[in-house]
């Protein structure tokens, strides 16, 4: 249950810009809902979003504008197109129609602070434009760093479009009162773009920590059996199979671990799933499973002996895997296949809750996996360290920090 956060004595009118909002199920939609729930306990929030299109739990008929009211929260849905997220080319139309309708409407909405996230990927630029036109403070919450992410995923090439996008993005960063990022590696990347360090702050997603007297979690044995199969030790990657992972390194390492009874199990989907499956070929110790229902997430987390967090070289600070905190809260060690500079690698090393392997060296992954599989006491110690680390990133405290940044921006 979300605890209310009341840190400010005066109500602030906040305009939140993001394409996705529930019933969308994207990460930013869920985060926006969490932030809004806390903010609206004290402040007035207007959300300017689009028609549900990201695996929504329900649809909305087309209207130029649709307004919904929930207490102190006003939801204004622009009549954007609603093509499925898997249709990437058509999805761009969702982006463009949303911005074409939302940006002009935002100029006429009363607010004290403009807050923008990163859906669509150039929303940070739109937010800076809206805030500049309205003469209001601007808080930019970066979930994934663009255009860096688009370049890494070959969504765009390193040409004129990329240079214009980067120039506009740096303009948006310079015009932000505060830039909220997910980790220290992302903060360093933003600072390297010429942004003042004091304006770039870290607020992690964190994990919801149950009270000490909460009853033990009940797991679904069928989910656990489905994931574990007959493997002696399970390395589990649960989440999006996108452009940011060191997938070839993981598959190459898995082939060398088959004789040890160590399985690599992927639970999830994403743009790279087909290529990863092709790379795995007939490997007997590599398995692919679809996402389980949200109610089964605790069982999924419990099924792995260790969880894989991966960021390929060059993308540290461009993406920050927020699933890390739920894994830590579940008391599971992590095997981080990422550069040492990655935030997750730092946490694994400093908190003693996991091991780190180079994303370009499969043999390092093999050594780390064998070390975990062959030392139950070490895994137990890492599990305890993971739970302790999770308490350091309690979602309530991270959310409090996020909200305090927004409130302070009003007078910054």
C-alpha positions in Angstrom: 0.0 0.0 0.0 1.3 3.5 -0.9 2.0 5.7 2.1 1.0 9.4 1.6 3.8 11.9 1.3 3.0 15.4 2.7 6.2 17.5 2.6 4.9 20.9 1.6 2.7 23.4 3.3 1.1 24.9 0.2 -0.7 23.2 -2.7 1.2 23.1 -5.9 -0.5 22.8 -9.3 1.4 20.2 -11.3 1.1 19.5 -15.0 2.4 16.1 -15.9 3.2 15.3 -19.6 3.5 11.7 -20.6 1.9 9.8 -23.5 1.2 6.7 -21.3 -1.0 6.6 -18.2 -3.2 3.7 -16.9 -4.9 1.8 -18.3 -1.6 1.7 -20.2 0.8 -0.8 -18.7 4.2 0.7 -19.6 6.8 1.4 -17.0 6.3 5.1 -17.2 2.5 4.7 -17.0 2.9 2.8 -13.7 5.4 5.2 -12.4 3.2 8.2 -13.3 0.3 6.6 -11.4 2.5 6.0 -8.4 3.8 9.6 -8.4 0.3 11.1 -9.0 -1.2 9.0 -6.1 1.3 10.5 -3.7 1.3 14.1 -5.2 -2.5 14.3 -5.2 -2.7 13.7 -1.4 -1.5 17.3 -1.1 -1.4 18.9 -4.5 -3.6 19.4 -7.6 -2.4 17.3 -10.6 -3.3 17.5 -14.2 -2.1 14.7 -16.4 -2.0 15.3 -20.2 -1.7 11.9 -21.8 -2.8 10.1 -24.9 -5.3 7.4 -25.7 -4.4 4.0 -24.2 -2.1 2.1 -26.6 0.6 0.3 -24.6 -0.9 -3.1 -23.8 -3.8 -1.3 -22.1 -6.2 -3.1 -19.8 -9.0 -1.2 -21.5 -9.5 1.0 -24.5 -11.0 4.5 -25.0 -13.0 5.5 -28.1 -11.6 8.3 -30.2 -12.4 11.9 -29.2 -10.3 15.0 -29.8 -10.2 15.4 -26.0 -11.4 13.4 -23.1 -11.4 14.6 -19.5 -11.6 12.3 -16.5 -11.7 13.4 -12.9 -10.5 11.5 -9.8 -10.5 13.6 -6.7 -7.7 16.2 -7.0 -6.5 14.6 -10.3 -7.6 15.7 -13.7 -6.8 13.3 -16.6 -6.9 14.9 -20.1 -6.5 12.4 -22.9 -5.5 13.7 -26.3 -7.1 12.0 -29.2 -3.9 10.4 -30.4 -3.8 7.3 -32.6 -3.6 4.1 -30.6 -1.7 1.6 -32.7 -0.3 -1.4 -30.7 3.3 -0.9 -29.3 4.6 -3.8 -31.4 3.9 -1.9 -34.6 6.9 0.3 -34.3 6.4 2.4 -37.5 2.7 3.1 -36.7 3.7 3.7 -33.1 5.5 6.8 -34.3 2.2 8.1 -35.4 1.0 7.7 -31.8 3.9 9.9 -30.7 3.3 12.6 -33.3 -0.4 12.8 -33.0 -0.1 13.0 -29.2 2.4 15.8 -29.3 0.4 17.7 -32.0 -2.6 17.7 -29.8 -1.1 17.8 -26.3 1.5 20.7 -26.7 -1.0 23.4 -27.7 -3.5 22.2 -25.1 -0.8 22.3 -22.4 -0.2 26.0 -23.0 -3.7 26.8 -21.7 -3.7 24.6 -18.6 -3.0 26.4 -15.3 -0.1 25.0 -13.3 2.8 26.0 -11.1 5.3 23.4 -12.3 5.6 21.4 -15.5 6.8 17.8 -15.1 7.7 15.6 -18.1 8.8 12.0 -18.5 10.2 10.3 -21.6 7.2 8.9 -23.5 7.4 9.7 -26.3 11.2 9.7 -26.5 11.3 13.4 -27.3 8.8 14.4 -24.5 11.6 16.1 -22.6 12.0 18.6 -25.4 8.2 19.1 -25.6 8.1 19.7 -21.8 10.9 22.3 -22.0 9.1 24.1 -24.7 5.8 24.1 -22.8 7.4 25.3 -19.6 9.4 28.0 -21.4 6.2 29.3 -23.1 4.3 29.3 -19.9 7.2 30.8 -17.8 7.0 28.0 -15.3 9.6 25.8 -13.6 10.4 22.6 -15.4 11.2 19.2 -13.9 12.4 16.6 -16.4 12.3 13.0 -15.2 14.5 10.9 -17.5 13.6 7.2 -17.7 15.7 6.3 -20.7 18.2 8.7 -22.2 17.5 9.8 -25.8 18.7 10.1 -28.5 21.4 7.9 -27.1 19.0 5.0 -26.7 17.6 5.4 -30.2 21.1 5.4 -31.7 22.2 2.3 -29.7 19.0 0.4 -30.8 19.6 1.5 -34.5 16.3 3.2 -34.5 18.0 6.1 -36.1 21.4 6.5 -37.7 24.3 8.8 -36.6 23.3 11.5 -39.1 21.5 14.9 -39.2 18.4 13.7 -37.3 20.5 12.5 -34.4 22.5 15.7 -34.3 19.4 17.9 -34.3 17.8 15.7 -31.6 20.8 15.8 -29.4 21.0 19.6 -29.8 17.4 20.0 -28.9 17.7 17.6 -26.0 20.7 19.5 -24.5 18.6 22.7 -24.9 15.8 21.0 -22.9 18.3 19.9 -20.2 19.7 23.4 -19.9 16.1 24.8 -19.5 15.2 22.3 -16.8 15.0 23.6 -13.2 15.8 20.0 -12.1 16.6 16.8 -13.9 15.6 13.7 -12.1 17.5 10.5 -13.1 17.4 6.9 -12.0 21.1 6.3 -11.0 24.5 7.7 -10.6 25.7 6.5 -14.0 22.9 8.4 -15.7 23.6 11.4 -13.7 27.3 11.4 -14.9 26.1 11.2 -18.5 23.9 14.2 -18.1 26.6 16.2 -16.4 29.0 15.3 -19.2 26.5 17.0 -21.6 27.4 20.3 -19.8 24.6 20.4 -17.3 25.3 21.9 -13.8 25.7 19.0 -11.3 23.5 20.6 -8.7 20.6 20.5 -11.0 20.8 16.8 -11.7 19.5 14.6 -8.9 19.0 10.9 -8.4 15.6 9.5 -7.3 15.6 5.7 -7.8 12.4 3.7 -8.4 13.2 1.6 -5.3 11.1 -1.3 -4.0 8.1 -1.5 -1.7 9.4 -2.9 1.5 6.7 -4.8 3.6 6.5 -4.1 7.3 8.4 -6.4 9.6 5.3 -7.9 10.9 3.8 -8.7 7.5 2.9 -12.4 6.9 5.3 -14.4 4.7 4.8 -14.2 1.0 2.9 -17.1 -0.5 4.3 -18.5 -3.7 2.7 -20.4 -6.5 4.6 -23.8 -6.7 3.4 -24.3 -10.3 5.1 -21.0 -11.5 8.3 -22.0 -9.7 8.3 -25.5 -11.2 7.6 -24.1 -14.7 10.6 -21.7 -14.4 13.0 -24.1 -12.7 12.4 -27.3 -14.6 15.1 -29.8 -13.7 18.0 -27.3 -13.6 20.4 -27.6 -10.6 20.8 -23.8 -10.5 18.7 -21.2 -12.3 20.0 -17.9 -13.6 16.8 -15.9 -14.3 16.3 -12.9 -16.5 12.8 -11.6 -16.0 11.9 -8.5 -18.0 12.1 -6.8 -21.3 14.3 -8.3 -24.0 15.2 -5.0 -25.7 18.2 -3.4 -27.3 20.2 -2.8 -24.1 21.2 -6.3 -23.0 24.5 -8.2 -23.7 22.5 -11.1 -25.0 25.2 -12.7 -27.2 27.5 -12.8 -24.2 24.8 -14.5 -22.0 24.0 -17.1 -24.6 27.7 -17.9 -25.3 28.2 -18.3 -21.5 25.1 -20.5 -21.1 26.4 -23.0 -23.7 29.5 -23.5 -21.5 27.3 -24.0 -18.4 25.1 -26.8 -19.6 27.3 -29.6 -18.2 27.1 -28.0 -14.8 23.3 -28.1 -14.7 23.1 -24.4 -14.7 20.1 -23.1 -16.7 19.5 -19.6 -18.2 15.8 -18.8 -18.2 14.2 -15.8 -19.8 10.8 -14.7 -18.7 9.4 -11.9 -20.8 9.3 -10.4 -24.3 10.8 -7.6 -26.3 12.2 -6.5 -29.6 15.2 -8.7 -29.4 13.5 -11.9 -28.3 13.5 -13.5 -31.8 17.2 -12.8 -32.3 18.1 -14.2 -28.8 16.0 -17.4 -29.4 17.8 -17.8 -32.8 21.2 -17.3 -31.1 20.3 -19.9 -28.4 19.4 -22.4 -31.1 19.1 -25.9 -29.6 20.9 -25.1 -26.4 19.2 -27.4 -23.8 19.8 -25.2 -20.8 18.4 -22.0 -22.3 14.6 -21.6 -22.0 12.1 -18.8 -22.9 8.8 -18.2 -21.1 6.2 -15.5 -21.6 5.4 -12.9 -18.9 3.4 -14.2 -16.0 0.4 -12.2 -14.6 1.4 -9.4 -12.2 0.0 -11.3 -9.3 2.6 -14.0 -9.9 5.6 -11.7 -9.8 6.6 -12.7 -6.2 6.7 -16.3 -7.4 8.7 -15.5 -10.5 11.3 -13.6 -8.3 11.5 -16.5 -5.9 12.1 -19.1 -8.7 15.6 -17.9 -9.6 18.7 -18.8 -7.6 20.2 -15.6 -9.0 18.9 -12.9 -11.3 20.6 -11.5 -14.3 20.9 -7.8 -14.8 22.4 -6.9 -18.1 23.5 -3.6 -19.8 25.7 -3.8 -22.9 28.8 -1.7 -23.1 28.2 1.9 -24.0 24.7 2.0 -22.6 25.6 2.4 -18.9 23.7 5.4 -17.8 21.5 5.4 -20.9 19.3 2.7 -19.4 19.0 1.9 -15.7 17.3 -1.4 -15.0 14.8 -0.6 -12.2 13.7 -4.2 -11.8 16.9 -4.5 -9.7 15.2 -3.2 -6.6 12.3 -5.8 -6.6 14.9 -8.5 -7.0 16.8 -7.2 -4.0 13.6 -7.0 -1.9 12.9 -10.6 -2.8 16.3 -11.5 -1.3 17.9 -12.8 -4.5 21.5 -12.4 -5.5 22.2 -10.6 -8.8 24.6 -11.4 -11.6 25.3 -8.1 -13.3 26.6 -8.5 -16.8 27.4 -4.9 -17.4 30.4 -2.4 -17.4 31.8 -1.7 -13.9 30.5 1.9 -14.3 26.9 0.8 -14.4 24.8 1.7 -11.4 23.7 -1.9 -10.9 27.3 -3.1 -10.9 28.2 -0.6 -8.2 25.3 -1.7 -6.1 26.2 -5.4 -6.5 29.8 -4.7 -5.5 29.3 -2.2 -2.7 26.4 -3.9 -1.1 27.8 -7.4 -1.5 24.6 -8.7 -3.0 26.0 -10.0 -6.3 28.8 -10.5 -8.8 29.8 -8.5 -11.8 30.9 -9.8 -15.2 32.2 -7.9 -18.3 29.4 -7.7 -20.9 31.9 -8.6 -23.7 33.5 -11.6 -22.0 31.4 -14.8 -21.7 34.1 -16.5 -19.7 33.6 -14.0 -16.9 29.9 -14.8 -16.8 30.8 -18.5 -16.7 33.2 -18.1 -13.8 30.7 -16.0 -11.9 27.8 -18.4 -12.5 29.9 -21.4 -11.4 31.0 -19.5 -8.3 27.4 -18.9 -7.3 26.1 -22.4 -8.2 29.0 -24.0 -6.2 28.7 -22.1 -3.0 25.4 -22.2 -1.2 26.7 -20.3 1.8 27.9 -17.5 -0.4 24.5 -17.3 -2.1 22.8 -17.2 1.3 25.0 -14.3 2.4 24.3 -12.4 -0.8 20.6 -13.0 -0.3 20.8 -11.4 3.2 22.8 -8.5 1.7 20.2 -8.1 -1.0 17.4 -7.7 1.5 19.5 -5.2 3.5 20.3 -3.2 0.3 16.6 -3.1 -0.7 15.8 -1.3 2.6 18.3 1.4 1.6 16.2 1.9 -1.6 12.7 1.9 0.0 10.2 3.1 -2.5 8.5 5.3 0.0 11.8 7.3 0.7 12.7 7.4 -3.0 9.2 8.7 -3.8 9.4 11.2 -1.0 12.6 12.5 -2.6 11.0 12.7 -6.0 8.1 14.7 -4.7 10.3 17.0 -2.6 12.3 17.9 -5.8 9.1 18.8 -7.6 7.9 20.9 -4.7 11.2 22.8 -4.3 11.2 23.5 -8.1 8.3 25.9 -7.6 10.6 28.4 -5.9 14.0 27.3 -7.3 
